[in-house]
Amino acid sequence: MKKIILPLVISVILYSCNGAIETVLSNNQAYFGKMIDKETRFDSAYVDNNSNFYYSYSLINNSKWDSSNNVEFQKKLVEKILSENLKPKVNLDNSEFKVLFDNSYNINFSYKDFNTGQNIAQIKFVKTNDGYRLEKNTSEWDESVDLFYEKFITPGK
């Protein structure tokens, strides 16, 4: 049944998009279910009716994730690390992002725990007049996360 539904869903998504977006979605199909690095699996790419393009990933080796303590801090720290890694890559020099920009799409990256399916991070880049800007949801943990990131993740920068 799964083998029938996935192509049907992809066909419906592709039918509802213009040719350029259809090509981007089609190109991403080759990566569905594949590891993009030692800890990250690409799950899907899709669009919604509000001009949002989504890249969905699972973090495979997420054993360090402690769901019992400081969950919000942990999520915000992972989100900070991922967004800092993505920021220099989400630009108009990337042909795929250029197509999304030309078609007025925002770009969303979603990360979940492979084992539990628990949402870990949602990162959104909003289209501006001349490119993309990271849209950050504020949290009471922002200052702590920024300090931890600067002191322990990227010391000396």
Sequence and secondary structure as in RCSB ss.txt:
>XXXX:A:sequence
MKKIILPLVISVILYSCNGAIETVLSNNQAYFGKMIDKETRFDSAYVDNNSNFYYSYSLINNSKWDSSNNVEFQK
KLVEKILSENLKPKVNLDNSEFKVLFDNSYNINFSYKDFNTGQNIAQIKFVKTNDGYRLEKNTSEWDESVDLFYE
KFITPGK
>XXXX:A:secstr
 HHHHHHHHHHHHHHTS HHHHHHHHHHHTTTT BSSSSEEEEEEEE TTSEEEEEEEES  TT  TTS HHHHH
HHHHHHHHHHHTTTSSTTSHHHHHHHHTT EEEEEEEETTT  EEEEEEEEE SSSEEEE    TTHHHHHHHII
IIISTT 
